[in-house]
Amino acid sequence: MITVLYGGGREKGNTATLTEQVLEGQDYRWINLEDIVMTSSTDTLPDDNEQRDYQQVTDQIFASEDVILVSPVYWYSISTTMQHFIEQWSEALEASQYEDFKKKLSDINFRLILIGGDSPRVKALPCVQQVDYSLQFLGAHLEDYLIGYATQPGEIFKDTYAMNEAARWNEQYTTSMIARAK
């Protein structure tokens, strides 16, 4: 099972569109992090509902073979929603119910999809490094990443590189699914 952790703000935007191209015909679960993550500027602790939501998402991640982190690039960084979600993993490291957190994450294939508009294949590379370093700290590994260029609705379809890479990822998932079924 593939789990998508979607950190974008637009349900039908370019970021979601490219991700849907990757996932066409695949078995996946889409989790919109905006439904879970509180991104207020105050340092309040998550309430019981938020904690339960984080636990459910963490359990879904552990049940996955593949996790795709998806975010638009805002001001040369991943979305605040995605950043806050990743930061919550440091609390999971301390939680008693996740004593083997790093081991479980190390068994998952993580990928990253980013969409930007200002030379993203160069300027979004620090985002890739940020996510990769965060995953390494947690015992995981970033298997691959895909950076697309788009600024206007639907413009991602003009990015032939991103669309070809999406098709390649989709083929890899299909091949992997067939191999697992045997």
N, C-alpha and C positions, 0 to 999 in steps of 0.2 A: 504494500500500500504506500502511496505517495501522499505526504501531507504538505500542503502549501500554507506557509505563514505569510499572509498578505499584509504588508505594512503601508499600502497605498490608500489614498483618500477617495479616488474615483472608481466606482464599481465597474464602469465600462470604459475606463481610460486606456491609454497605450500600455501601461504596465500590466494591467489585467489582460489585455488583448494578447500581448506577446506570451504571457504565461499560459493562456488558454491554447495557444498554438502548440506550445511544448506538450501540453497535456491531452491533446485531442485523441480520443479513443482509449485513454488510460483510466485506471481505477485510482481515484484520488479523493482526498478530503480537503476542502478549502476552508481555512480559518481566517476570518477577517479580524486582525488584531485590534482594530478600532473598537470592536465590540467587547473587548476584554481589557485593554490597557487604558489606565487613567494617566493622562499626560499633563496634569495640572502642574503648575510651577511650585506648589507647596510641597513640603516634605512630610506629607501625611502617609501613614502606613495603610496598605490595602485593607479594606474591610473584609468580612467573612465571605461575601459573594465574590469579590475579586480574587481572594485566595482560592476559592473553590474553582473559579474559572481557570486560573493559572494551573492548578493541579490537573484539571481535565485536559487542558492543552498539553501539559507535560506528559501525561499518560498517553495521549494520542501520538505525541512525538515518539515515545518509547515503543509504541506498537507499530511504528513505521519503519520501512526499510530505507526510504528516501524522504528527505525533507528539503523543500525548496523555500528559501527565504527570498521574499519579493519586496522590492521597494523602489519608488521613484527616488531620484537624487534631488534633494533640496539643499541649496546653498552648499553644494559639494560634500554632502553627507547623506547617510541613510535617513529615512524618515524618523521623526521623534517617536512615533509609535513603535517602530521596529527597535530603535535604540532602547526604549524603556522596557520592552519585552526581553531583550537580551540581558539587560541589567538585572532583571528578576531571576535569571538563572544563578546569579551569585548567591541569592537567598536559598535557592533549591539545593545548592551544595551543602548548606548547613542543616537542611531539613532531615529529620530522622527517617522519614519514609523514603528518602532518596539516597540512602547511604552508598549505593553503587552508581550514582548519577554519572560520573565520568566514564565508567565502563560501558554503561548503556549507550551514552552518546557516541562513544568510539565505534560502535557497531552500525551507526547510521551514516548513509551517504548524504552529505549536505551539498547543496548547490545554491547559487545566488543569481537572481535576475535583477538587474538595475536598468532604469530608463532615465536618460537625461537629455538636455538640450544644448549644452555648451561644451562641445568637444568631449562627450561623455566617455569615449573609449580611452581617453587620456586622463581627464579630470576626475573620473569616478574610480580610478585605480586605488586611491587612498581608502575609499569605502570598502573595496574588496579586501585590502590589507586589514582594515579594522575588523571586519567580520571574520576573516581568517585567523587573526590573532586571538579574537574572543573565543572562537571555536577551539583553537589549540589550547588555550588556557583551560578549557572545559574538557579536554581530552579527546576532542573531535577533530575532524579534518574537512576542509573545504575542497570537495572533489573537482568542481568546475564552476565557472561563472559566465554569465552572458550579459553584455552591456548593449543596450539598444539606444538609438537616437530618435527622439520624437519631441516636438514641442506643441503641435496642434492635434486635435482629435483625429484619430485614424492615420496619422502620419507614420506610425510604426510599420505599416504595410509597405512603405517606400524604402525602408531600411533592409535592403536585400541581404546584407550580412547577417543581421539579427534574425530575419525570417529563415534563412538557410540554417543557421545554428539551432533555431527552434525545431526545425524539421530533423536535424541530426540528433538532438536530444530526444525527440519523440521516438525516433528509430531505435536509439539506445534503450529507452524504456521498454519498447515493444519487444526487442530482442531479449532483454533481461527477464521480462514477464514470461516469455515462451520458455526460456531456459529453466526458470523456477517451476514451471508447470510440469516439466519432464521428470 
